[in-house]
Amino acid sequence: MASQKKSRSPRNRTLSLSEADRDRLLPRLTGTDALHELTSACDITACADALAALDALPAATVDLVIADPPYNLDKVFNKRKFSAVDNDTYCAWLDSWIAKLPRLLKPNASIYICGDWRSSAAIQAIGSKYFKVHNRITWEREKGRGSLTNWKNASEDIWFFSVGREYTFNVDAVKVQRRVIAPYTDKTGAPKDWHRSKAGDFRLTHPSNLWTDLTVPFWSMPENTDHPTQKPEKLLAKLILTSSNPGDLVLDPFAGAGTTSVVAKKLQRHYIGVEIDETYCLLTERRLEIAEDNPAIQGYQDGVFWERNSQPPR
């Protein structure tokens, strides 16, 4: 008897595609040839190889790049496998596509490149060849496998670069709402640098380069897909709000299931997502459809980022 695909729990909200979805969404995908005809900011999902797409896109049009390339480890993406290589080979691969970015970027553009502890040093080294490096963000992945012979891998990095000395950085847009442990008051008894709400006592704080307020998408979250390395929408919202403005163009050359494009759309930015896998491209387009009716981002409400496992007042 042929094995049947295991059915999902009714509470499992992982997004999947029906055959009707595939047929309806396939015409929306853009091929490499059509990229040569672009002249300005647009909203597309390009089903294409990243290297070919970066050669085809128009020059000096991109305000922000967010790249989440395959890390230097063995990983299967749908039916495509990325295999770990030695550090020099991985650096050469990074260089092969990072070198193509300067032509596409505006003079005040920013670049964020994701990695883990294996690939982080290589990203800094290659990125610094072409751009000014400003910081390394480390964010906590609260998921991860334990080990009897090593530390549990529960963090990833995001390197922050810019083309030049002047770049967009909207710090007020990404302040974090944190719970006040010791609520000081002034002589009148009024809150000092914090405020009361139905959900508790909170303070707006400047964002640091250590992020512990993110939740990796999992089966009960509506943003979840079957992509194995999907980033949280909240993470992308932080980067997009900080380093771009409404109407700017955000490029993701390794779009996966389209989180960058989806969040850019929700935050009124233009987007180009490049992804070689057709299924992931179709998932992107399905998520973009859903975003038309539901622009919410979990953990971000009324212009404020909330700590993980906390709720804004209703």
PAZAPA-4460 file (N, C-alpha, C; in steps of 0.05 Angstrom, whole numbers, plus 32768, in hexadecimal, padded with zeros to 4 digits):
% residues 314
    n_x    n_y    n_z   ca_x   ca_y   ca_z    c_x    c_y    c_z   seq   type   mol
   8011   7FE8   8000   8000   8000   8000   8012   8019   8000     1      M     A
   800C   802B   7FEF   801C   8044   7FED   8018   8054   8007     2      A     A
   802E   8060   8010   802D   8070   8029   801E   808A   8023     3      S     A
   800E   8093   8036   7FFF   80AC   8033   800D   80C2   8043     4      Q     A
   800B   80DA   8039   8016   80F1   8047   8008   80F5   8062     5      K     A
   8018   80F8   8076   800D   80FB   8091   7FFC   8114   8093     6      K     A
   7FE3   8111   809D   7FD1   8128   80A0   7FDA   8139   80B7     7      S     A
   7FD4   8152   80B6   7FDC   8165   80CB   7FC5   8169   80DF     8      R     A
   7FCD   8170   80F7   7FBA   8176   810C   7FA8   818D   8103     9      S     A
   7F8F   818D   810C   7F7E   81A4   8106   7F89   81BF   8110    10      P     A
   7F9A   81BE   8125   7FA5   81D6   8130   7FBE   81DF   8121    11      R     A
   7FC8   81CE   810F   7FE0   81D5   80FF   7FD8   81E9   80EA    12      N     A
   7FE4   8201   80EC   7FDD   8218   80DA   7FF2   821C   80C4    13      R     A
   8004   8209   80C1   8019   820B   80AC   800C   820E   8091    14      T     A
   8015   8222   8082   800A   8229   8068   8012   8214   8054    15      L     A
   7FFF   820B   8044   8005   81F8   802F   7FF7   8201   8015    16      S     A
   7FFE   81F5   7FFF   7FF3   81FC   7FE5   7FE1   81E6   7FDA    17      L     A
   7FCA   81EE   7FD1   7FB9   81DB   7FC3   7FC0   81DC   7FA5    18      S     A
   7FB7   81C8   7F96   7FBC   81C9   7F79   7FAF   81E2   7F6C    19      E     A
   7F98   81EA   7F77   7F8C   8202   7F6C   7F9D   821B   7F72    20      A     A
   7FA9   821B   7F8A   7FBC   8231   7F90   7FD3   8232   7F7C    21      D     A
   7FDE   821B   7F77   7FF5   821A   7F64   7FEE   8224   7F49    22      R     A
   7FD7   821B   7F3F   7FCF   8223   7F24   7FC9   8241   7F23    23      D     A
   7FBD   824C   7F38   7FB6   8268   7F38   7FCE   827A   7F3C    24      R     A
   7FE2   8271   7F4C   7FF8   8282   7F52   8010   8280   7F3F    25      L     A
   8012   826A   7F31   8029   8266   7F1F   802D   827D   7F0B    26      L     A
   8018   8288   7EFF   801C   829E   7EEC   8027   82B7   7EF8    27      P     A
   8026   82B9   7F12   8030   82D2   7F20   804F   82D2   7F22    28      R     A
   805B   82BB   7F1F   8078   82BA   7F23   8087   82C7   7F0B    29      L     A
   809D   82D3   7F11   80AD   82E1   7EFD   80C6   82D1   7EF7    30      T     A
   80CD   82CD   7EDD   80E5   82BF   7ED6   80FC   82D2   7ED2    31      G     A
   8114   82C7   7ECE   812D   82D7   7ECC   812B   82EB   7EB5    32      T     A
   8121   82E2   7E9E   8120   82F3   7E87   8110   830D   7E8C    33      D     A
   80FA   830B   7E9B   80EA   8322   7EA0   80F8   8336   7EB2    34      A     A
   810C   832D   7EC2   811A   8340   7ED4   8129   8355   7EC4    35      L     A
   8132   834E   7EAC   8141   8361   7E9C   812F   8379   7E94    36      H     A
   8115   8376   7E95   8103   838B   7E8C   80FB   839E   7EA3    37      E     A
   8103   8397   7EBC   80FC   83A9   7ED2   810C   83C2   7ED1    38      L     A
   8100   83D8   7EDA   810E   83F2   7EDA   810C   8400   7EF5    39      T     A
   80FA   83F7   7F07   80F7   8405   7F20   80EC   83F1   7F35    40      S     A
   80E4   83FC   7F4C   80D9   83EC   7F62   80C0   83DE   7F59    41      A     A
   80BD   83C5   7F61   80A6   83B5   7F5A   80A2   83A0   7F6F    42      C     A
   808D   838F   7F6B   8086   837B   7F7F   8084   8360   7F70    43      D     A
   8099   8350   7F71   8099   8337   7F62   80A7   8321   7F72    44      I     A
   809F   8309   7F6A   80AD   82F1   7F73   80BA   82E4   7F5B    45      T     A
   80D5   82E4   7F5B   80E4   82DA   7F44   80EC   82BD   7F49    46      A     A
   80E2   82AB   7F39   80EA   828F   7F3B   8103   828C   7F2A    47      C     A
   811A   828F   7F36   8133   8291   7F27   814B   828B   7F39    48      A     A
   8161   8284   7F2D   817A   8281   7F3B   8184   829D   7F44    49      D     A
   818E   829E   7F5C   8196   82B8   7F67   81AB   82C6   7F57    50      A     A
   81BF   82B8   7F4E   81D5   82C5   7F3E   81CA   82D1   7F24    51      L     A
   81BA   82C2   7F16   81AE   82CC   7EFD   819C   82E4   7F02    52      A     A
   818C   82E2   7F17   817A   82F8   7F1E   8189   8312   7F25    53      A     A
   819E   830F   7F35   81AD   8327   7F3D   81BA   8334   7F25    54      L     A
   81C1   8325   7F10   81CC   8331   7EF8   81B7   833F   7EE8    55      D     A
   819E   8335   7EEA   8189   8340   7ED9   817B   8358   7EE4    56      A     A
   817B   835C   7EFE   816C   8372   7F0B   8179   838D   7F04    57      L     A
   8168   83A2   7F03   8172   83BD   7EFB   8184   83C9   7F11    58      P     A
   8197   83D9   7F08   81AB   83E5   7F1A   819F   83FB   7F2B    59      A     A
   81AB   83FF   7F43   81A5   8416   7F54   8187   8419   7F5A    60      A     A
   8179   8403   7F60   815D   8405   7F65   8155   83FA   7F81    61      T     A
   8167   83EC   7F8F   8161   83DE   7FA7   8169   83EF   7FC0    62      V     A
   8156   83F2   7FD3   815C   8400   7FEC   8165   83EF   8002    63      D     A
   815E   83D5   8002   8164   83C3   8018   8166   83A7   800D    64      L     A
   817C   8399   8015   817F   837D   800F   817E   836D   8029    65      V     A
   816D   8359   802A   816D   8346   8040   8172   832A   8035    66      I     A
   8188   831F   803B   8190   8305   802F   8192   82F0   8045    67      A     A
   8185   82DA   8040   8186   82C2   8052   8190   82AB   8042    68      D     A
   81A9   82AA   803B   81B4   8295   8029   81B6   827B   8038    69      P     A
   81BA   8265   8029   81BF   824C   8037   81D8   824E   8048    70      P     A
   81D6   8245   8061   81ED   8245   8072   8200   822E   806A    71      Y     A
   8218   822E   8075   822C   821A   806C   8228   8200   807B    72      N     A
   8212   81F3   8075   820C   81D9   8080   81FA   81C9   806D    73      L     A
   81F7   81AF   8072   81E7   819F   8061   81C9   81A5   8067    74      D     A
   81BB   81AC   8052   819E   81B3   8056   818F   81AE   803D    75      K     A
   8178   81A3   8040   8166   819D   8028   8150   81B2   8028    76      V     A
   814E   81C0   8011   8138   81D4   800D   8126   81C8   7FF8    77      F     A
   810F   81BD   8002   80FD   81AF   7FF0   810C   8198   7FE3    78      N     A
   8112   8199   7FCA   8121   8183   7FBD   813E   818A   7FB7    79      K     A
   8146   81A2   7FBF   8162   81AC   7FBA   8173   81AA   7FD3    80      R     A
   818B   81A0   7FD0   819D   819C   7FE7   81B4   81AF   7FE5    81      K     A
   81BA   81BD   7FFB   81D2   81CD   7FFE   81E5   81BE   8010    82      F     A
   81FD   81BA   8007   8210   81AA   8016   8226   81BB   8023    83      S     A
   822E   81B4   803B   8244   81C2   8048   825E   81BF   8039    84      A     A
   826E   81D4   8038   8287   81D5   802A   829C   81E1   803D    85      V     A
   82B5   81E1   8034   82CA   81EE   8044   82C6   820C   8044    86      D     A
   82D2   821A   8057   82CD   8237   805A   82D4   8247   8042    87      N     A
   82EB   8240   8035   82F3   824F   801D   82DF   824D   8007    88      D     A
   82D4   8235   8003   82C0   8231   7FEE   82A7   8240   7FF4    89      T     A
   829F   8240   800E   8287   824E   8016   828B   826C   8012    90      Y     A
   82A2   8276   8019   82A8   8293   8015   82A6   829A   7FF7    91      C     A
   82B1   8288   7FE6   82B0   828E   7FC9   8293   828E   7FBF    92      A     A
   8282   827D   7FCA   8266   827C   7FC3   8258   8296   7FCC    93      W     A
   825D   829F   7FE5   8252   82B8   7FEE   825A   82CF   7FDC    94      L     A
   8274   82CF   7FD5   827F   82E5   7FC4   8271   82E5   7FA9    95      D     A
   8269   82CE   7F9F   825E   82CC   7F84   8244   82DC   7F81    96      S     A
   8235   82DE   7F97   821C   82EE   7F95   821D   8308   7FA3    97      W     A
   822C   830A   7FB9   822F   8324   7FC7   823C   8339   7FB5    98      I     A
   824F   8330   7FA4   825C   8343   7F92   8249   834F   7F7D    99      A     A
   8232   8343   7F79   821F   834D   7F66   820C   8362   7F72   100      K     A
   820C   8365   7F8C   81F9   8377   7F9A   81FF   8394   7F96   101      L     A
   8219   839D   7F97   821E   83BA   7F95   8211   83C8   7F7D   102      P     A
   8211   83BA   7F66   8205   83C6   7F4E   81E7   83CC   7F51   103      R     A
   81DA   83BC   7F62   81BD   83BF   7F64   81B4   83D4   7F79   104      L     A
   81C6   83DC   7F8A   81BF   83EB   7FA2   81C1   8409   7F9E   105      L     A
   81AF   8417   7FAC   81B0   8434   7FAD   81C7   843C   7FC0   106      K     A
   81D1   8455   7FBE   81E8   845D   7FCF   81E3   845B   7FED   107      P     A
   81CA   845E   7FF6   81C3   845D   8012   81B7   8442   801B   108      N     A
   81BA   842D   800B   81AE   8413   8011   81BC   8405   8027   109      A     A
   81AD   83F2   8033   81B7   83E1   8048   81B5   83C4   8040   110      S     A
   81C5   83B3   804D   81C6   8397   8046   81C7   8387   8060   111      I     A
   81B6   8373   8063   81B6   8360   8079   81BA   8344   806E   112      Y     A
   81CD   8335   807A   81D2   831A   8071   81D2   8307   8089   113      I     A
   81C1   82F3   8088   81BD   82E0   809E   81D1   82C9   809D   114      C     A
   81D8   82BF   80B5   81EA   82A8   80B6   81E9   829B   80D1   115      G     A
   81F7   8285   80D4   81FA   8278   80EE   8217   8279   80F6   116      D     A
   821E   826B   810C   823A   826D   8116   824E   8262   8102   117      W     A
   8245   824F   80F0   8258   8244   80DD   825E   8258   80C6   118      R     A
   824A   8268   80BF   824D   8279   80A7   8251   8296   80AE   119      S     A
   824E   829E   80C7   824E   82BA   80CF   8268   82C8   80C8   120      S     A
   827F   82BB   80CE   8298   82C8   80C9   829C   82CC   80AB   121      A     A
   8294   82B9   809B   8297   82BC   807E   8285   82D3   8073   122      A     A
   826D   82D6   807E   825C   82EC   8076   8268   8307   807C   123      I     A
   8274   8309   8094   8281   8323   809B   8298   8328   8088   124      Q     A
   82A8   8314   8082   82C0   8318   8072   82B9   8320   8055   125      A     A
   82A6   8312   8049   829E   8318   802D   828E   8331   802C   126      I     A
   827B   8335   803E   826B   834D   803E   827B   8366   8041   127      G     A
   8290   8365   8051   82A1   837C   8056   82B2   8383   803E   128      S     A
   82B5   8371   802B   82C4   8378   8012   82B5   838D   8002   129      K     A
   829B   838D   8004   828A   839D   7FF3   827B   83B4   8001   130      Y     A
   8277   83B0   801B   8266   83C3   802A   8272   83CB   8045   131      F     A
   8267   83DF   8051   826F   83E7   806C   8260   83D6   8080   132      K     A
   826E   83C9   8093   8261   83B9   80A6   825B   83C9   80BF   133      V     A
   8243   83C6   80CA   823A   83D6   80E1   8235   83C5   80FA   134      H     A
   822C   83AD   80F7   8225   839E   810F   821F   8381   8108   135      N     A
   821E   8370   811D   8215   8355   811B   81FF   8351   812F   136      R     A
   81E7   834C   8124   81D0   8346   8135   81D0   8328   813B   137      I     A
   81CC   8321   8154   81C9   8305   815C   81AD   8301   8167   138      T     A
   819F   82EE   815C   8183   82EA   8165   8180   82CD   816F   139      W     A
   816F   82CB   8183   816B   82B1   8191   8156   82A1   8182   140      E     A
   815E   8289   817A   814B   8275   8170   8144   8263   8188   141      R     A
   812C   8266   8192   8124   8257   81AA   8121   823A   81A4   142      E     A
   8121   8232   818A   8120   8216   8183   813D   820C   817D   143      K     A
   8140   81F3   817B   815A   81E8   8175   815F   81CD   8183   144      G     A
   816F   81BD   8178   8175   81A3   8183   818B   81A5   8198   145      R     A
   8188   8195   81AE   819D   8194   81C2   81B3   8181   81B9   146      G     A
   81C9   8182   81C8   81E0   8171   81C1   81ED   8168   81DB   147      S     A
   81F8   814F   81DB   8206   8145   81F2   8223   814D   81F2   148      L     A
   822D   8157   81DB   8249   815D   81D8   824F   8179   81CF   149      T     A
   823A   818A   81CE   823E   81A6   81C5   8228   81B7   81D0   150      N     A
   822C   81D2   81CF   8217   81E4   81D7   8200   81E4   81C3   151      W     A
   81E8   81E5   81CD   81D1   81E7   81BC   81D2   8200   81AB   152      K     A
   81CE   81FC   8191   81CF   8213   817E   81B5   8221   817E   153      N     A
   81B4   8238   818C   819A   8247   8190   819C   8264   8187   154      A     A
   81AF   826A   8175   81B1   8286   816C   81BA   8287   814F   155      S     A
   81B3   829D   8142   81BD   82A2   8127   81C5   82BF   8125   156      E     A
   81D4   82C6   8111   81DE   82E1   810D   81D2   82EE   80F4   157      D     A
   81D2   8309   80F5   81CB   8319   80DD   81DF   8330   80DC   158      I     A
   81EF   8330   80C6   8203   8345   80C3   81F6   835D   80B5   159      W     A
   81FC   8375   80C0   81F0   838E   80B6   8206   839E   80A8   160      F     A
   8201   83A3   808E   8214   83B3   807D   8204   83CA   8070   161      F     A
   8214   83DD   8066   8208   83F3   8055   821B   83F8   803E   162      S     A
   8210   8405   8029   8220   840D   8012   8233   8423   801A   163      V     A
   8229   8438   8027   8239   844F   802E   8235   8457   804B   164      G     A
   823E   846F   8052   823C   8479   806D   8220   8482   8074   165      R     A
   8211   848A   8061   81F5   8492   8065   81E2   847C   805E   166      E     A
   81D0   8475   8070   81BD   845F   806B   81A5   8463   807E   167      Y     A
   818F   8457   8077   8177   8459   8086   8179   8449   80A0   168      T     A
   8171   8455   80B6   8170   8446   80D0   815B   8453   80E1   169      F     A
   8143   8448   80E0   812C   8453   80EE   812A   8447   810A   170      N     A
   813A   8450   811D   813B   8443   8137   8120   8445   8146   171      V     A
   8112   845A   8143   80F8   845D   8151   80E3   8449   8148   172      D     A
   80E7   843E   8130   80D4   842B   8124   80D7   840F   8130   173      A     A
   80ED   840A   813E   80F2   83EF   8147   80F8   83ED   8165   174      V     A
   80EF   8401   8174   80F2   83FF   8191   80E2   83E8   819C   175      K     A
   80EC   83DB   81B1   80DF   83C3   81BC   80D0   83CA   81D5   176      V     A
   80B8   83C0   81D8   80A8   83C3   81F0   80B0   83AE   8204   177      Q     A
   80BD   83B6   821A   80C7   83A3   822E   80B8   83A7   8248   178      R     A
   80B4   8391   8256   80A6   8392   826F   80B9   839F   8284   179      R     A
   80AE   83B1   8294   80BD   83BF   82A9   80BE   83AD   82C2   180      V     A
   80D6   83A7   82CC   80D8   8396   82E4   80D8   83A8   82FD   181      I     A
   80E6   83BE   82FC   80E7   83D1   8312   80DC   83EC   8309   182      A     A
   80C2   83F0   830C   80B5   8408   8300   80B9   8421   8312   183      P     A
   80CE   8431   830B   80D4   844A   8319   80BF   845F   8313   184      Y     A
   80B9   8470   8326   80A7   8486   8322   80B4   84A1   832A   185      T     A
   80A9   84B7   8321   80B3   84D1   8329   80A6   84D9   8343   186      D     A
   80AB   84F2   834C   80A1   84FB   8366   8083   84FC   8367   187      K     A
   8076   84FE   8350   8059   84FE   8350   804C   84E2   834F   188      T     A
   805E   84CE   834C   8054   84B3   834A   804E   84AA   832D   189      G     A
   8054   84BC   831A   8050   84B5   82FE   8067   84A3   82F4   190      A     A
   8061   8491   82E1   8076   8480   82D6   808D   8490   82CA   191      P     A
   80A5   8487   82D0   80BE   8494   82C6   80CA   8483   82B0   192      K     A
   80C6   848C   8297   80D1   847F   827F   80C4   8464   827B   193      D     A
   80AA   8461   8282   809B   8448   827C   807E   844F   827D   194      W     A
   806D   843D   8276   8050   8442   8276   8040   842A   827F   195      H     A
   8029   842F   828A   8017   841A   8293   8004   8413   827C   196      R     A
   7FFD   83F9   827B   7FE8   83F0   8268   7FD9   83D9   8274   197      S     A
   7FC4   83D0   8267   7FB5   83BA   8271   7FC6   83A0   8272   198      K     A
   7FDA   839F   8260   7FEB   8387   8260   8002   8388   8274   199      A     A
   8006   839F   8281   801B   83A1   8294   802A   83BB   8291   200      G     A
   8042   83BD   829E   8053   83D5   829D   8069   83D0   8289   201      D     A
   806C   83E3   8276   807F   83DF   8260   808F   83F9   825B   202      F     A
   80A6   83F4   824E   80B7   840A   8246   80C0   8405   8229   203      R     A
   80C1   841A   8219   80CD   8418   81FE   80EB   841B   8200   204      L     A
   80FA   8408   81F5   8117   8408   81F6   8123   8407   81DB   205      T     A
   813B   8412   81D8   814A   8411   81BF   8151   83F4   81B9   206      H     A
   8150   83EC   819F   8157   83D1   8198   8175   83CD   8199   207      P     A
   817D   83B5   81A2   819A   83AE   81A3   819F   839A   818D   208      S     A
   81B8   8391   818C   81BF   837C   8178   81BC   8360   8183   209      N     A
   81AE   835D   819A   81A8   8343   81A5   8189   8341   81A6   210      L     A
   817E   832F   8196   8160   832D   8194   8157   8313   81A1   211      W     A
   8147   8316   81B6   813D   82FF   81C4   811E   82FE   81C4   212      T     A
   8112   830D   81B3   80F4   8310   81B3   80E7   8303   819B   213      D     A
   80F5   82F1   818D   80EB   82E5   8175   80E2   82C8   8179   214      L     A
   80CE   82C0   816A   80C5   82A5   816B   80C8   8299   814F   215      T     A
   80D7   8283   814C   80DA   8276   8133   80BF   826A   812A   216      V     A
   80B7   826F   8111   809C   8264   8109   809A   8246   810E   217      P     A
   8083   823E   8119   807E   8222   811D   8061   821C   8116   218      F     A
   8058   8203   8119   8040   81F9   810D   8026   8208   8114   219      W     A
   8025   8214   812C   800C   8221   8134   800B   823E   812B   220      S     A
   8020   8248   811D   8020   8264   8115   8018   8266   80F7   221      M     A
   8006   8278   80F0   7FFC   827A   80D5   8011   8282   80C1   222      P     A
   8027   828E   80CA   803D   8295   80B7   804E   827D   80B0   223      E     A
   804B   8267   80BD   805D   8250   80BA   8058   8242   809F   224      N     A
   806E   823A   8092   806E   8229   807A   8080   8211   807F   225      T     A
   8083   8200   806A   8095   81E9   806C   80B1   81F0   8065   226      D     A
   80B8   8209   8060   80D4   8210   805B   80E4   820B   8074   227      H     A
   80FB   81FD   8072   810A   81F4   8089   8118   820A   8099   228      P     A
   811D   8222   808D   812C   8236   809B   811D   8251   809A   229      T     A
   8103   8250   809C   80F3   8269   809A   80F8   827B   80B2   230      Q     A
   80FC   8295   80AC   8100   82A9   80C1   80E5   82B5   80CA   231      K     A
   80E4   82BE   80E3   80CB   82CA   80EC   80C5   82E5   80DE   232      P     A
   80AC   82EA   80D9   80A4   8303   80CE   80AC   831B   80DF   233      E     A
   80AC   8317   80F9   80B4   832C   810C   80D1   8334   8108   234      K     A
   80E2   8320   8102   80FE   8326   80FE   8101   8338   80E5   235      L     A
   80F4   8330   80CF   80F6   8340   80B7   80EA   835C   80BB   236      L     A
   80D5   835E   80CB   80C9   8378   80D0   80DD   838B   80DD   237      A     A
   80ED   8381   80EF   8101   8391   80FC   8115   839C   80E8   238      K     A
   811E   838B   80D6   8132   8394   80C2   8126   83A8   80AF   239      L     A
   810E   83A2   80A5   8101   83B2   8090   80F9   83CD   809B   240      I     A
   80EE   83CE   80B3   80E6   83E8   80BF   80FF   83F9   80C5   241      L     A
   8114   83ED   80CE   812C   83FC   80D5   813A   8407   80BD   242      T     A
   813D   83F7   80A8   8150   83FE   8092   8142   8404   8078   243      S     A
   8129   840B   8078   811B   8414   8060   8104   8425   8068   244      S     A
   80F8   8432   8054   80E1   8443   8057   80CA   843A   8045   245      N     A
   80B1   8441   804C   809B   843A   803A   80A1   8441   801D   246      P     A
   809B   842F   800B   80A1   8434   7FEF   80BC   842B   7FE5   247      G     A
   80CE   8424   7FF8   80E9   841A   7FF0   80E7   83FE   7FE5   248      D     A
   80FC   83F6   7FD7   80FE   83DB   7FCB   8110   83C9   7FDB   249      L     A
   8105   83B2   7FE4   8114   839E   7FF3   8119   8386   7FE2   250      V     A
   8131   837D   7FE1   8139   8366   7FD1   8142   834F   7FE3   251      L     A
   8137   8338   7FDD   8140   831F   7FEB   8149   830B   7FD6   252      D     A
   8163   8306   7FD3   816C   82F4   7FBD   8169   82D6   7FC4   253      P     A
   8163   82D0   7FDD   815E   82B4   7FE4   8144   82B3   7FF4   254      F     A
   812E   82B7   7FE6   8114   82BF   7FF3   8107   82A8   8002   255      A     A
   810E   828F   7FFC   8101   8279   800A   80E3   827A   8006   256      G     A
   80D4   8279   801D   80B7   827A   801C   80AC   8296   801D   257      A     A
   80BE   82AA   8019   80B5   82C5   8013   80B0   82D7   802B   258      G     A
   80BC   82D2   8042   80B6   82E2   805A   80BE   82FF   8055   259      T     A
   80D5   8304   8049   80DD   8320   8044   80C8   832F   8033   260      T     A
   80C0   8322   801D   80AC   832F   800B   8092   8334   801A   261      S     A
   8089   8320   8029   806F   8323   8037   8070   833A   804B   262      V     A
   8086   833B   805B   8088   8351   806F   808B   836C   8061   263      V     A
   809B   836D   804B   809E   8386   803D   8082   8390   8033   264      A     A
   8072   837E   8029   8057   8385   8020   8046   8390   8037   265      K     A
   8048   8382   804E   8038   838A   8065   8040   83A6   806F   266      K     A
   805A   83AD   806B   8064   83C6   8074   8067   83DB   805E   267      L     A
   8058   83D7   8048   8056   83EB   8032   8071   83F0   8024   268      Q     A
   8081   83DB   8022   8099   83DD   8011   8095   83CC   7FF8   269      R     A
   80A5   83D2   7FE3   80A5   83C2   7FCB   80B9   83AB   7FD0   270      H     A
   80B7   8395   7FC1   80C7   837E   7FC6   80CE   836F   7FAC   271      Y     A
   80E5   8363   7FAC   80ED   834F   7F98   80F8   8337   7FA7   272      I     A
   80EA   8320   7FA5   80F4   8308   7FB1   80FD   82F4   7F9C   273      G     A
   8116   82EB   7F9E   8122   82D9   7F8B   8124   82BD   7F98   274      V     A
   8119   82A9   7F8C   811A   828E   7F97   811A   827A   7F81   275      E     A
   812B   8266   7F82   812E   8253   7F6C   8119   823D   7F6D   276      I     A
   810E   8238   7F84   80FB   8222   7F87   80DE   822C   7F82   277      D     A
   80D1   821F   7F6F   80B6   8227   7F67   80A2   8225   7F7D   278      E     A
   80A3   8210   7F8D   8090   820D   7FA3   8092   8223   7FB7   279      T     A
   80AA   822A   7FBE   80AE   8240   7FD1   80A5   825B   7FC5   280      Y     A
   80A9   825F   7FAB   809E   8277   7F9E   8080   8278   7F9F   281      C     A
   8073   8261   7F9B   8056   8261   7F9C   804C   8265   7FB9   282      L     A
   805A   825B   7FCD   8054   8260   7FE9   8056   827E   7FEE   283      L     A
   806A   828B   7FE3   806E   82A8   7FE6   8055   82B6   7FDB   284      T     A
   804D   82AF   7FC3   8036   82BD   7FB7   801C   82B8   7FC7   285      E     A
   8019   82A0   7FD2   8002   829A   7FE3   8002   82AB   7FFC   286      R     A
   801A   82AE   8009   801C   82BF   8020   8017   82DC   801A   287      R     A
   801F   82E5   8002   801A   8301   7FFA   7FFC   8305   7FF6   288      L     A
   7FEE   82F1   7FEC   7FD1   82F3   7FEA   7FC5   82F7   8006   289      E     A
   7FCD   82E6   8019   7FC2   82E8   8034   7FC8   8303   8041   290      I     A
   7FE0   830E   803B   7FE7   8327   8046   7FD5   833E   803D   291      A     A
   7FC8   833B   8026   7FB6   834F   801D   7FA0   8354   8031   292      E     A
   7F96   833F   803D   7F80   8341   8050   7F89   8342   806D   293      D     A
   7FA1   8338   8072   7FAB   8337   808E   7FC8   8340   808F   294      N     A
   7FCC   835A   8094   7FE8   8364   8095   7FF5   8362   80B0   295      P     A
   7FE9   8353   80C3   7FF4   8351   80DE   800E   8342   80DE   296      A     A
   801F   834A   80F1   8039   833D   80F6   803A   8335   8113   297      I     A
   803D   831B   8118   803C   8312   8134   8053   831E   8144   298      Q     A
   804C   832A   815B   8060   8337   816D   8064   8354   8167   299      G     A
   8056   835F   8153   8059   837B   814C   803D   8387   8148   300      Y     A
   8036   839B   8158   801B   83A6   8158   801C   83C4   815E   301      Q     A
   800D   83D4   814F   800B   83F0   8154   8027   83FE   8155   302      D     A
   8038   83F5   8143   8053   8401   8141   8066   83FA   8157   303      G     A
   8060   83E5   8166   8071   83DD   817D   8078   83BF   817B   304      V     A
   8091   83B8   8180   8099   839C   8182   8097   8393   819F   305      F     A
   8089   837D   81A3   8085   8372   81BE   8098   835B   81C4   306      W     A
   809F   8358   81DD   80B0   8342   81E5   80A2   8327   81DF   307      E     A
   80B2   8312   81DB   80A6   82F8   81D6   8095   82F0   81EE   308      R     A
   807E   82E3   81E7   806B   82D9   81FB   805E   82EF   820B   309      N     A
   805E   8307   8201   804E   831D   820D   8039   8326   81FA   310      S     A
   8024   8332   8204   800D   833A   81F3   8008   8358   81F6   311      Q     A
   8003   8366   81E0   7FFB   8382   81E2   7FDF   8383   81EE   312      P     A
   7FD7   839A   81F9   7FBC   839D   8204   7FA7   839B   81EE   313      P     A
   7F91   8390   81F5   7F7B   838D   81E1   7F65   83A2   81E8   314      R     A
***
